[in-house]
């Protein structure tokens, strides 16, 4: 009987060792097998276009359209120069009121859906613009009053616009340091 108990104990231990080794081998096999996982990440980037009416002489109703895939804040700078046919810039800048006029649609205080001029020369649209949406009008009319002293140069009024995703607020606040954004609205522009 004693011998049978020893054999039974020995068989049980052998079976347990076989089970432990099988489990250990399976776990080791699973941990040594690597499968690559493809993490598809498509960044969402803001994108914009300047919409304007232009008859070859006068620019009217300039707005900025959000053509990106994310709600965005938009700012713009207006650069006025004399340029020749090759794009060379005349050394003297045109003077507003003398060489050209521009009728701004800009407010002095921050409110919803308005343009405000920052101390950096940019005009900031105070509300985020949804995907496919447009800002309000930046200026309604810009036109030359007189020709350049050098007849080879003509007046050029260029609108240079930038956009940034509207959320999170700190992305806007850290990138455009003169503004403070809260919940899709610029609450201040320095």
Secondary structure per residue as TSV (DSSP state, phi and psi in degrees):
chain	resnum	aa	ss	phi	psi
A	1	X	-	360.0	-41.3
A	2	X	H	-60.2	-39.1
A	3	X	H	-65.3	-38.8
A	4	X	H	-66.8	-37.9
A	5	X	H	-65.4	-39.6
A	6	X	H	-64.1	-42.1
A	7	X	H	-65.4	-41.6
A	8	X	H	-64.7	-41.6
A	9	X	H	-64.6	-42.2
A	10	X	H	-65.2	-41.1
A	11	X	H	-66.1	-41.5
A	12	X	H	-63.1	-44.8
A	13	X	H	-63.5	-42.3
A	14	X	H	-61.8	-43.0
A	15	X	H	-64.0	-44.3
A	16	X	H	-61.7	-42.8
A	17	X	H	-63.1	-39.7
A	18	X	H	-63.8	-43.9
A	19	X	H	-64.7	-45.6
A	20	X	H	-62.0	-42.8
A	21	X	H	-67.1	-37.9
A	22	X	H	-65.9	-44.3
A	23	X	H	-64.9	-46.8
A	24	X	H	-59.9	-41.7
A	25	X	H	-66.1	-39.6
A	26	X	H	-65.0	-46.1
A	27	X	H	-62.0	-44.0
A	28	X	H	-61.6	-41.0
A	29	X	H	-63.6	-45.0
A	30	X	H	-62.6	-39.3
A	31	X	H	-75.5	-22.7
A	32	X	H	-88.4	-13.7
A	33	X	-	-86.7	123.4
A	34	X	-	-116.2	130.0
A	35	X	-	-116.1	134.2
A	36	X	-	-78.4	139.9
A	37	X	-	-111.2	126.8
A	38	X	-	-90.8	118.0
A	39	X	-	-101.4	102.1
A	40	X	-	-81.8	116.6
A	41	X	-	-124.1	118.2
A	42	X	-	-113.6	108.1
A	43	X	-	-68.2	143.1
A	44	X	-	-94.8	121.6
A	45	X	-	-117.8	139.0
A	46	X	-	-73.4	149.9
A	47	X	-	-151.0	148.7
A	48	X	E	-144.4	161.1
A	49	X	E	-137.5	150.8
A	50	X	E	-90.6	124.2
A	51	X	E	-104.1	130.5
A	52	X	E	-154.3	156.1
A	53	X	E	-100.0	130.8
A	54	X	E	-143.6	123.6
A	55	X	-	-102.5	16.1
A	56	X	S	95.9	-12.8
A	57	X	S	-135.9	-40.2
A	58	X	E	-120.2	134.1
A	59	X	E	-99.9	134.0
A	60	X	E	-130.0	151.0
A	61	X	E	48.4	60.0
A	62	X	E	-81.4	123.7
A	63	X	E	-130.8	168.3
A	64	X	E	-118.6	130.3
A	65	X	E	-101.9	135.1
A	66	X	E	-84.4	102.3
A	67	X	-	-98.7	4.3
A	68	X	S	-80.5	-174.1
A	69	X	S	-107.4	22.3
A	70	X	S	-150.4	147.2
A	71	X	-	-60.9	137.2
A	72	X	E	-140.3	149.5
A	73	X	E	-87.5	148.6
A	74	X	E	-131.0	140.5
A	75	X	E	-133.8	157.0
A	76	X	E	-143.6	151.8
A	77	X	E	-125.6	140.2
A	78	X	E	-110.0	122.2
A	79	X	E	-114.8	122.8
A	80	X	E	-115.6	123.2
A	81	X	E	-142.2	165.5
A	82	X	E	-94.7	132.1
A	83	X	E	-134.9	148.6
A	84	X	-	-91.8	-175.9
A	85	X	T	-62.8	-26.3
A	86	X	T	-90.1	-0.7
A	87	X	-	90.9	5.3
A	88	X	-	-70.4	140.5
A	89	X	B	-98.0	132.7
A	90	X	-	-66.5	143.4
A	91	X	S	-67.5	-21.2
A	92	X	S	-104.5	129.1
A	93	X	-	-73.9	146.5
A	94	X	-	-66.9	146.6
A	95	X	-	-99.6	129.3
A	96	X	B	-67.1	138.2
A	97	X	T	91.4	-27.0
A	98	X	T	-106.1	-53.2
A	99	X	T	-93.1	-27.9
A	100	X	E	-155.5	163.9
A	101	X	E	-123.4	154.5
A	102	X	E	-145.6	130.6
A	103	X	E	-105.3	103.2
A	104	X	E	-79.4	151.9
A	105	X	-	-117.0	57.3
A	106	X	E	-118.0	140.0
A	107	X	E	-104.9	160.1
A	108	X	S	-86.1	-21.2
A	109	X	S	-120.9	155.9
A	110	X	-	-79.4	122.7
A	111	X	-	-144.1	172.2
A	112	X	T	-68.9	142.3
A	113	X	T	58.5	43.3
A	114	X	-	-134.0	163.1
A	115	X	E	-95.6	136.9
A	116	X	E	-130.5	137.4
A	117	X	E	-86.3	128.5
A	118	X	-	-90.1	163.6
A	119	X	T	-68.6	-11.0
A	120	X	T	-90.3	3.9
A	121	X	S	89.5	-7.1
A	122	X	-	-85.1	150.1
A	123	X	E	-102.8	126.3
A	124	X	E	-107.2	130.1
A	125	X	E	-84.5	126.1
A	126	X	S	-80.7	-10.6
A	127	X	B	-120.3	143.1
A	128	X	-	-60.8	151.2
A	129	X	B	-107.5	121.0
A	130	X	-	-68.7	160.1
A	131	X	T	-50.6	125.6
A	132	X	T	85.1	-4.8
A	133	X	-	-91.6	171.1
A	134	X	B	-121.1	153.6
A	135	X	-	-73.6	173.2
A	136	X	-	-72.0	176.8
A	137	X	-	-71.9	128.4
A	138	X	S	-78.1	-51.1
A	139	X	E	-143.0	147.7
A	140	X	E	-91.4	-26.0
A	141	X	E	-156.8	130.0
A	142	X	E	-139.1	126.6
A	143	X	E	-150.2	150.6
A	144	X	E	-73.1	148.1
A	145	X	S	-104.8	-33.8
A	146	X	S	-149.2	164.8
A	147	X	-	-81.5	162.4
A	148	X	-	-68.3	153.3
A	149	X	S	-58.2	-36.0
A	150	X	S	-95.5	112.7
A	151	X	T	-63.5	-9.3
A	152	X	T	-80.6	-7.3
A	153	X	-	-112.2	142.8
A	154	X	E	-125.0	161.3
A	155	X	E	-73.1	133.0
A	156	X	E	-126.2	125.5
A	157	X	E	-116.6	108.2
A	158	X	E	-109.8	136.2
A	159	X	E	-106.1	117.9
A	160	X	E	-108.7	118.1
A	161	X	E	-117.5	151.6
A	162	X	E	-134.1	153.8
A	163	X	E	-137.4	158.3
A	164	X	E	-145.5	144.2
A	165	X	E	-56.8	144.5
A	166	X	-	-82.6	-17.3
A	167	X	-	-129.5	146.4
A	168	X	S	-75.4	160.2
A	169	X	H	-55.1	-39.7
A	170	X	H	-66.6	-23.7
A	171	X	H	-64.1	-41.3
A	172	X	H	-70.2	-49.7
A	173	X	H	-61.8	-34.8
A	174	X	H	-81.3	-28.2
A	175	X	H	-87.4	-47.2
A	176	X	S	-103.2	86.0
A	177	X	T	-67.2	-12.9
A	178	X	T	-88.5	-0.9
A	179	X	E	-120.3	161.2
A	180	X	E	-128.2	121.5
A	181	X	E	-108.2	137.3
A	182	X	E	-142.1	119.5
A	183	X	T	53.0	45.0
A	184	X	T	84.2	8.7
A	185	X	E	-133.4	139.5
A	186	X	E	-79.4	120.6
A	187	X	E	-92.9	-16.1
A	188	X	E	-158.0	150.0
A	189	X	E	-135.0	122.3
A	190	X	-	-84.0	360.0
